[in-house]
Amino acid sequence: MTAHSLAIAPQRFRPAAPEPLERDPTLWQLLTSEAGRNPLRAVTKDAFEVPYRRLRALNFVFHGVSDPDQIKHVFVDNAANYRRPRLVHRILSPSIGEGLFLAEADPWRAQRRMMAPAFLPSAVASFVPLFAEAAARAAQRLAGDGEVVDMHEETTRATLAVIDGALFSGQTGMPFDETSHLVRALAGGGTEVTLGLMLGMSFLDMAPRQRRARQARRVLISRMAAFIHRRADEPDPPDDFVTRLYKAFLAEHPRDEAMQLTLDNAMTFFVAGHETTANGLAWALYLLSGDRQAQAWARDEARAAWAEAGSDPAALLERLPYLRMVWDETLRLYPPVHRIDREALDDDEVCGARVRRGEVVTVWPWVLHRHKRLWDEPEVFNPENFDPEGKRGRHRFQYLPFGAGPRICIGQGFAQAEALILLSRWVAEFSFAPAPGHAVRPHADVSLRPQGGLPLMVRRLGA
């Protein structure tokens, strides 16, 4: 138990979440209502109470699993029997092609091996000064006079600069204002489950948001492709992630194929690499804004850490145990990826139910992290869930903010370090409070974000 939890416990903050439904929505409701555009609004009460649920939609069968032992079975023990579903591939391949996220079997293993060095602890440590610089620039942008600021916009601006600088040497030529708008349009309509998508006839999907998503995808891919071609033609390019990736692909593939694989992975890391961390940071600030005591503890720790670290920002990371608990609890309540699906390649069994070939096992971290059988008071913000005592006895597979098994997120260490440095700088210099009259609404598409932004009252503090 930490010293913080020995103090008089304040009343816990219960953050925003959609009210669970009494029964599953019909297929028509999924296709025509908000439940189809925001899957969090389609979750039923019993999903948070039972370890297994079976659902059917058209010719798709889904096995919803919230039993940690069975999750381990699917993601680790029998991982070779499962792949990303064809439906997920159909949704995402127009944007990210056959990059690391969607590749399977030997191509996936080869790509993972190529990219692993860029995300080793030593490589992440080399990016820490970049994280600190992004945090400082963001702090300078915030006037902090007690006005309302959309902190989701600010976290997105900061993480976009980080991913561009860390992996692409800041040379993509994709400015924040336009790029963030394009990414949001792509996520908002390009990943929506529609009747046309489920039937394999995407030409049926002609709603305005879907047309905007397709246009955004074309622009983003065109600009990233132009960058990749420029980089490939440079006689002496920077020795960064994208250069090393292109050279590795070129050693094993013809030039055009190497260019395409580099583009697919550049899109994956550029979009997902900043979007998920930006959302997590925004949610962390929201949670701290609702719990003044937690914010005060985090601020005291952050100020001491920055003072002790001096000119070495890498020394910060070991001096932020409470803020790390806050971050872990943020990813429990608002996991970056709200669901993870796997399609069975052969028959299997989960939770005593038969899984036939082609059926999908689905694990929702949104549900798993709030499951009543696994967590005490799962709906409240409680960083002590992640102190040593809180973690003792917890099943490894009841908390999956970055996935699990061989395909666990390769950028986990990068995201954790980036988030702690940005968050610690901001809470050390500013106080955050809820914006009067604003209702926070979680929305799930590619990742889990605050719908319509996250306005907070921001005030700069004295030394």
C-alpha positions as CSV (number, residue, x, y, z in Angstrom):
1,M,0.0,0.0,0.0
2,T,1.4,3.4,-0.9
3,A,1.7,6.4,1.4
4,H,-1.1,8.0,-0.6
5,S,-3.6,5.2,0.2
6,L,-2.8,5.5,3.9
7,A,-4.3,9.0,3.9
8,I,-8.0,9.6,4.5
9,A,-9.5,8.2,1.3
10,P,-11.4,10.9,-0.6
11,Q,-14.7,10.2,-2.3
12,R,-13.9,8.5,-5.5
13,F,-14.6,10.1,-8.8
14,R,-17.0,8.1,-11.1
15,P,-16.0,9.1,-14.6
16,A,-18.3,9.2,-17.7
17,A,-19.4,6.0,-19.3
18,P,-22.5,5.1,-21.4
19,E,-25.3,3.4,-19.5
20,P,-25.3,-0.3,-20.4
21,L,-28.4,-1.7,-22.2
22,E,-30.8,-4.2,-20.7
23,R,-30.7,-6.4,-23.8
24,D,-28.7,-6.7,-27.0
25,P,-29.6,-4.3,-29.8
26,T,-31.1,-5.7,-32.9
27,L,-29.1,-5.7,-36.1
28,W,-31.4,-2.9,-37.4
29,Q,-30.6,-0.8,-34.3
30,L,-26.9,-1.5,-34.8
31,L,-27.1,-0.3,-38.4
32,T,-29.3,2.8,-37.9
33,S,-28.7,4.1,-34.3
34,E,-25.9,5.6,-32.2
35,A,-25.1,2.0,-31.0
36,G,-23.7,1.2,-34.5
37,R,-21.6,4.3,-34.6
38,N,-20.3,4.0,-31.0
39,P,-20.0,0.4,-29.9
40,L,-19.8,1.3,-26.3
41,R,-23.5,2.1,-26.5
42,A,-24.3,-1.4,-27.6
43,V,-22.9,-3.1,-24.5
44,T,-25.4,-4.8,-22.1
45,K,-25.4,-5.0,-18.3
46,D,-24.8,-8.7,-18.2
47,A,-21.6,-8.3,-20.2
48,F,-20.0,-6.9,-17.0
49,E,-21.2,-9.8,-14.9
50,V,-20.7,-13.0,-16.9
51,P,-17.5,-14.6,-18.3
52,Y,-19.0,-15.6,-21.6
53,R,-21.6,-14.5,-24.1
54,R,-22.4,-15.7,-27.6
55,L,-23.8,-13.3,-30.2
56,R,-24.8,-13.7,-33.8
57,A,-25.2,-11.0,-36.6
58,L,-26.0,-12.2,-40.1
59,N,-23.6,-15.0,-40.7
60,F,-21.1,-13.8,-38.1
61,V,-20.8,-15.6,-34.7
62,F,-19.0,-13.9,-31.9
63,H,-17.9,-15.5,-28.6
64,G,-17.4,-12.7,-26.1
65,V,-14.9,-13.8,-23.4
66,S,-14.1,-12.1,-20.1
67,D,-12.5,-15.0,-18.3
68,P,-8.8,-14.4,-17.9
69,D,-7.8,-18.0,-18.1
70,Q,-9.7,-18.4,-21.4
71,I,-8.2,-15.1,-22.7
72,K,-4.8,-16.6,-22.1
73,H,-5.9,-19.8,-23.9
74,V,-6.8,-17.8,-27.0
75,F,-4.0,-15.2,-27.0
76,V,-1.1,-17.4,-25.8
77,D,-1.7,-21.1,-25.4
78,N,-3.5,-21.6,-28.7
79,A,-2.5,-18.4,-30.4
80,A,-1.5,-20.2,-33.6
81,N,-5.1,-21.2,-34.1
82,Y,-6.3,-17.6,-34.3
83,R,-5.8,-14.6,-36.7
84,R,-7.2,-11.2,-37.1
85,P,-10.7,-11.6,-38.5
86,R,-11.3,-11.1,-42.2
87,L,-13.9,-8.5,-41.3
88,V,-11.2,-6.5,-39.5
89,H,-8.9,-6.9,-42.4
90,R,-11.7,-5.6,-44.7
91,I,-12.2,-2.5,-42.5
92,L,-8.5,-1.6,-42.1
93,S,-6.6,-2.8,-45.1
94,P,-7.6,0.2,-47.3
95,S,-5.8,2.5,-44.9
96,I,-2.9,0.4,-43.6
97,G,-2.5,-2.3,-46.2
98,E,-0.4,-5.3,-45.2
99,G,1.7,-3.7,-42.5
100,L,2.5,-5.1,-39.1
101,F,-1.0,-4.7,-37.7
102,L,-2.7,-6.8,-40.3
103,A,0.1,-9.1,-41.5
104,E,-0.1,-12.8,-40.5
105,A,2.2,-15.8,-40.1
106,D,5.7,-15.5,-41.6
107,P,5.2,-11.9,-43.1
108,W,4.1,-10.7,-39.6
109,R,7.1,-12.4,-37.9
110,A,9.5,-10.9,-40.4
111,Q,8.1,-7.4,-40.0
112,R,8.0,-7.7,-36.2
113,R,11.7,-8.7,-36.2
114,M,12.6,-5.8,-38.5
115,M,10.9,-3.2,-36.2
116,A,11.7,-4.6,-32.8
117,P,15.1,-2.7,-32.5
118,A,13.3,0.7,-32.9
119,F,11.3,0.0,-29.7
120,L,13.9,-1.6,-27.4
121,P,14.4,0.2,-24.1
122,S,17.6,1.7,-25.3
123,A,15.9,3.1,-28.4
124,V,13.0,4.5,-26.3
125,A,15.6,6.1,-24.0
126,S,17.0,8.0,-26.9
127,F,13.6,9.5,-27.7
128,V,13.1,10.9,-24.1
129,P,14.6,14.3,-24.9
130,L,12.1,14.6,-27.8
131,F,9.3,13.8,-25.4
132,A,10.5,16.4,-23.0
133,E,10.8,19.0,-25.7
134,A,7.2,18.3,-26.9
135,A,6.0,18.6,-23.3
136,A,7.8,22.0,-23.0
137,R,6.4,23.3,-26.2
138,A,2.9,22.3,-25.2
139,A,3.3,24.0,-21.8
140,Q,4.3,27.2,-23.5
141,R,1.2,27.1,-25.8
142,L,-1.1,27.0,-22.8
143,A,-1.8,30.4,-21.5
144,G,-3.2,28.9,-18.2
145,D,-5.3,31.9,-17.2
146,G,-8.2,29.8,-16.1
147,E,-9.8,29.7,-19.5
148,V,-11.3,26.6,-21.1
149,V,-9.0,24.6,-23.3
150,D,-9.7,21.6,-25.5
151,M,-7.0,19.4,-24.0
152,H,-7.7,16.6,-26.4
153,E,-6.6,18.9,-29.2
154,E,-3.5,19.8,-27.2
155,T,-2.6,16.2,-26.5
156,T,-3.1,15.3,-30.1
157,R,-0.9,18.2,-31.2
158,A,1.9,17.0,-28.9
159,T,1.8,13.3,-29.7
160,L,1.6,14.0,-33.5
161,A,4.8,16.1,-33.2
162,V,6.4,13.3,-31.2
163,I,5.7,10.5,-33.6
164,D,6.7,12.7,-36.6
165,G,10.0,13.6,-34.9
166,A,10.8,10.2,-33.5
167,L,10.1,8.0,-36.4
168,F,10.2,10.3,-39.4
169,S,12.7,13.0,-38.3
170,G,9.9,15.6,-38.6
171,Q,10.0,15.4,-42.4
172,T,6.6,14.1,-43.3
173,G,5.3,17.6,-44.1
174,M,1.9,16.9,-42.6
175,P,0.9,19.9,-40.5
176,F,-1.2,19.4,-37.4
177,D,-4.4,21.3,-38.1
178,E,-5.1,19.5,-41.4
179,T,-3.7,16.2,-40.5
180,S,-5.6,15.9,-37.2
181,H,-8.8,16.7,-39.1
182,L,-8.1,14.0,-41.7
183,V,-7.3,11.4,-39.1
184,R,-10.5,12.1,-37.2
185,A,-12.5,11.9,-40.4
186,L,-10.8,8.6,-41.3
187,A,-11.5,7.1,-37.8
188,G,-15.0,8.4,-37.6
189,G,-16.3,6.9,-40.8
190,G,-13.7,4.5,-42.1
191,T,-14.0,2.0,-39.3
192,E,-17.7,2.0,-38.9
193,V,-19.4,-1.5,-39.1
194,T,-22.0,-1.1,-41.8
195,L,-24.3,-3.5,-43.8
196,G,-22.2,-2.9,-46.9
197,L,-19.0,-3.8,-45.0
198,M,-20.5,-6.9,-43.4
199,L,-21.7,-8.1,-46.9
200,G,-18.4,-7.3,-48.6
201,M,-20.1,-4.5,-50.7
202,S,-18.6,-1.3,-49.4
203,F,-20.0,0.6,-52.4
204,L,-23.3,0.6,-50.5
205,D,-21.9,2.8,-47.8
206,M,-22.5,6.3,-49.1
207,A,-23.3,8.3,-45.9
208,P,-21.5,11.6,-45.7
209,R,-19.2,10.5,-42.9
210,Q,-18.2,7.4,-45.0
211,R,-17.5,9.6,-48.0
212,R,-15.4,12.0,-45.9
213,A,-13.5,9.0,-44.5
214,R,-12.6,7.7,-48.0
215,Q,-11.5,11.2,-49.0
216,A,-9.4,11.6,-45.9
217,R,-7.8,8.2,-46.5
218,R,-6.8,9.1,-50.1
219,V,-5.2,12.4,-48.9
220,L,-3.3,10.8,-46.0
221,I,-2.0,7.9,-48.1
222,S,-1.1,10.2,-51.0
223,R,1.0,12.5,-48.7
224,M,2.7,9.7,-46.9
225,A,3.5,8.0,-50.2
226,A,5.1,11.2,-51.5
227,F,7.2,11.4,-48.3
228,I,8.3,7.7,-48.7
229,H,9.3,8.3,-52.3
230,R,11.3,11.4,-51.4
231,R,13.0,9.6,-48.7
232,A,13.8,6.6,-50.9
233,D,15.4,8.9,-53.5
234,E,17.6,10.8,-51.0
235,P,21.3,10.0,-51.4
236,D,22.0,10.5,-47.7
237,P,18.7,10.2,-45.7
238,P,18.4,10.5,-42.0
239,D,19.1,7.1,-40.2
240,D,15.6,7.0,-38.6
241,F,12.9,4.4,-38.3
242,V,11.4,4.8,-41.8
243,T,14.8,4.8,-43.5
244,R,15.9,1.6,-41.8
245,L,12.5,0.1,-42.5
246,Y,12.7,0.8,-46.2
247,K,16.2,-0.5,-46.5
248,A,15.2,-3.7,-44.6
249,F,12.3,-4.3,-47.0
250,L,14.4,-3.4,-50.0
251,A,16.9,-6.1,-49.1
252,E,14.2,-8.7,-49.3
253,H,11.7,-7.4,-51.9
254,P,11.6,-5.5,-55.3
255,R,11.7,-1.8,-55.0
256,D,7.9,-1.2,-55.6
257,E,7.0,-3.9,-53.1
258,A,9.4,-2.5,-50.5
259,M,8.0,1.0,-51.1
260,Q,4.4,-0.3,-50.5
261,L,5.3,-2.2,-47.3
262,T,7.1,0.8,-46.0
263,L,4.1,3.0,-46.8
264,D,1.7,0.5,-45.1
265,N,3.7,0.5,-41.9
266,A,4.4,4.3,-42.0
267,M,0.6,4.8,-42.1
268,T,0.1,2.4,-39.2
269,F,2.6,4.0,-36.9
270,F,1.9,7.6,-37.9
271,V,-1.9,7.3,-37.3
272,A,-2.1,4.8,-34.4
273,G,1.2,5.9,-32.9
274,H,-0.1,9.3,-32.0
275,E,-3.9,8.8,-31.8
276,T,-3.9,6.2,-29.0
277,T,-1.5,8.1,-26.8
278,A,-3.2,11.4,-27.3
279,N,-6.5,9.9,-26.2
280,G,-4.9,8.3,-23.2
281,L,-3.4,11.6,-22.1
282,A,-6.6,13.4,-22.5
283,W,-8.4,10.8,-20.4
284,A,-5.7,11.0,-17.7
285,L,-6.2,14.8,-17.5
286,Y,-9.9,14.3,-17.3
287,L,-9.7,11.8,-14.5
288,L,-7.3,14.0,-12.5
289,S,-9.6,17.0,-13.1
290,G,-12.3,15.0,-11.3
291,D,-10.1,14.0,-8.3
292,R,-8.4,17.0,-6.7
293,Q,-6.5,14.8,-4.2
294,A,-5.1,12.6,-6.9
295,Q,-4.1,15.6,-8.9
296,A,-2.4,17.2,-5.9
297,W,-0.4,14.0,-5.2
298,A,0.6,13.7,-8.9
299,R,1.6,17.3,-9.0
300,D,3.8,17.1,-5.9
301,E,5.5,14.0,-7.3
302,A,6.0,15.5,-10.7
303,R,7.5,18.7,-9.4
304,A,9.9,16.8,-7.3
305,A,10.8,14.5,-10.1
306,W,11.6,17.3,-12.6
307,A,13.6,19.2,-9.9
308,E,15.7,16.0,-9.2
309,A,16.1,15.0,-12.8
310,G,17.6,18.4,-13.7
311,S,18.9,18.3,-17.3
312,D,18.4,14.6,-17.7
313,P,14.7,13.9,-18.5
314,A,15.4,10.2,-18.7
315,A,15.9,10.2,-14.9
316,L,12.2,11.2,-14.6
317,L,10.8,7.9,-15.5
318,E,11.9,6.1,-12.3
319,R,10.7,9.0,-10.1
320,L,7.0,8.9,-11.0
321,P,5.5,5.8,-9.3
322,Y,2.2,7.5,-8.4
323,L,1.8,9.1,-11.8
324,R,2.4,5.7,-13.4
325,M,-0.4,4.3,-11.2
326,V,-2.6,7.1,-12.5
327,W,-1.7,6.2,-16.1
328,D,-2.3,2.5,-15.6
329,E,-5.7,3.3,-14.0
330,T,-6.5,5.6,-17.0
331,L,-5.9,2.7,-19.4
332,R,-8.1,0.5,-17.3
333,L,-11.0,2.8,-17.4
334,Y,-10.4,4.1,-21.0
335,P,-8.3,1.4,-22.8
336,P,-6.9,2.7,-26.1
337,V,-8.3,-0.2,-28.0
338,H,-11.8,-1.1,-26.7
339,R,-12.0,-4.5,-28.3
340,I,-9.7,-7.2,-29.7
341,D,-11.0,-9.9,-32.1
342,R,-9.5,-13.2,-33.2
343,E,-10.9,-15.5,-35.9
344,A,-10.5,-19.3,-35.3
345,L,-8.6,-21.1,-38.0
346,D,-9.8,-24.5,-36.7
347,D,-12.4,-25.6,-34.1
348,D,-11.7,-24.9,-30.5
349,E,-13.4,-24.5,-27.2
350,V,-13.7,-21.5,-24.9
351,C,-15.6,-21.3,-21.6
352,G,-17.1,-24.7,-22.4
353,A,-18.6,-23.5,-25.7
354,R,-17.5,-24.8,-29.1
355,V,-15.8,-22.3,-31.4
356,R,-16.1,-23.4,-35.0
357,R,-13.7,-22.5,-37.7
358,G,-14.4,-19.0,-39.0
359,E,-16.1,-17.8,-35.8
360,V,-14.7,-14.9,-33.8
361,V,-13.6,-14.8,-30.2
362,T,-13.9,-11.2,-29.0
363,V,-12.4,-9.7,-25.9
364,W,-13.4,-6.2,-25.0
365,P,-10.9,-4.5,-22.7
366,W,-13.7,-1.9,-22.1
367,V,-15.7,-4.7,-20.5
368,L,-12.9,-6.7,-19.0
369,H,-11.4,-3.7,-17.2
370,R,-14.8,-2.9,-15.6
371,H,-16.0,-6.5,-15.0
372,K,-17.7,-6.9,-11.6
373,R,-16.1,-10.3,-11.0
374,L,-12.6,-9.0,-11.5
375,W,-12.4,-5.5,-9.9
376,D,-13.6,-3.8,-6.8
377,E,-15.7,-0.8,-7.6
378,P,-14.8,-1.0,-11.3
379,E,-16.6,2.2,-12.3
380,V,-14.6,4.6,-10.1
381,F,-11.2,6.2,-10.6
382,N,-8.8,4.6,-8.2
383,P,-5.1,4.7,-8.9
384,E,-4.4,2.4,-5.9
385,N,-5.6,-0.4,-8.1
386,F,-2.1,-0.4,-9.4
387,D,-0.1,0.0,-6.2
388,P,1.9,-3.1,-5.2
389,E,-0.9,-4.3,-2.9
390,G,-3.6,-3.6,-5.5
391,K,-1.8,-5.7,-8.1
392,R,-1.1,-8.6,-5.8
393,G,-3.1,-11.6,-6.8
394,R,-4.4,-10.1,-10.0
395,H,-4.6,-12.3,-13.1
396,R,-2.2,-11.2,-15.8
397,F,-5.0,-11.4,-18.4
398,Q,-7.6,-9.3,-16.7
399,Y,-5.8,-6.1,-17.7
400,L,-5.0,-5.7,-21.5
401,P,-4.4,-2.1,-22.4
402,F,-1.8,-3.1,-25.0
403,G,-3.2,-6.5,-26.0
404,A,-1.6,-9.8,-25.1
405,G,0.4,-12.7,-26.4
406,P,2.8,-12.6,-29.4
407,R,1.0,-9.6,-30.9
408,I,1.1,-7.4,-27.9
409,C,1.7,-3.8,-29.0
410,I,5.2,-3.3,-30.1
411,G,5.1,0.4,-29.1
412,Q,4.1,-0.2,-25.5
413,G,7.3,1.1,-23.9
414,F,7.4,4.1,-26.3
415,A,3.9,5.1,-25.4
416,Q,4.4,4.6,-21.7
417,A,7.5,6.8,-21.5
418,E,6.0,9.5,-23.8
419,A,2.8,9.6,-21.7
420,L,4.6,9.9,-18.3
421,I,6.9,12.7,-19.4
422,L,4.2,14.7,-21.1
423,L,1.7,14.2,-18.3
424,S,4.3,15.0,-15.5
425,R,5.2,18.3,-17.1
426,W,1.6,19.4,-17.5
427,V,0.5,18.5,-14.0
428,A,3.6,20.1,-12.5
429,E,2.8,23.4,-14.2
430,F,-1.0,23.6,-14.4
431,S,-4.2,22.7,-12.5
432,F,-7.0,21.1,-14.4
433,A,-10.7,21.3,-13.6
434,P,-13.9,20.3,-15.3
435,A,-15.4,22.8,-17.8
436,P,-18.7,24.0,-16.5
437,G,-21.7,22.6,-18.5
438,H,-19.7,20.1,-20.6
439,A,-20.8,16.5,-20.6
440,V,-17.9,14.1,-21.4
441,R,-18.9,11.3,-23.7
442,P,-16.5,8.4,-24.5
443,H,-16.7,7.3,-28.2
444,A,-15.1,4.2,-29.7
445,D,-13.9,3.9,-33.3
446,V,-10.2,3.1,-34.1
447,S,-9.5,4.0,-30.5
448,L,-11.4,5.3,-27.5
449,R,-11.6,9.1,-27.5
450,P,-13.7,11.9,-25.9
451,Q,-16.4,12.7,-28.3
452,G,-16.3,16.4,-29.4
453,G,-13.0,17.0,-27.6
454,L,-12.2,17.4,-23.9
455,P,-12.6,21.0,-22.7
456,L,-11.0,21.6,-19.3
457,M,-10.3,24.7,-17.2
458,V,-6.6,25.2,-17.2
459,R,-4.7,27.5,-14.8
460,R,-0.9,28.0,-14.6
461,L,0.5,27.5,-11.2
462,G,3.2,29.4,-9.4
463,A,6.7,27.9,-8.9
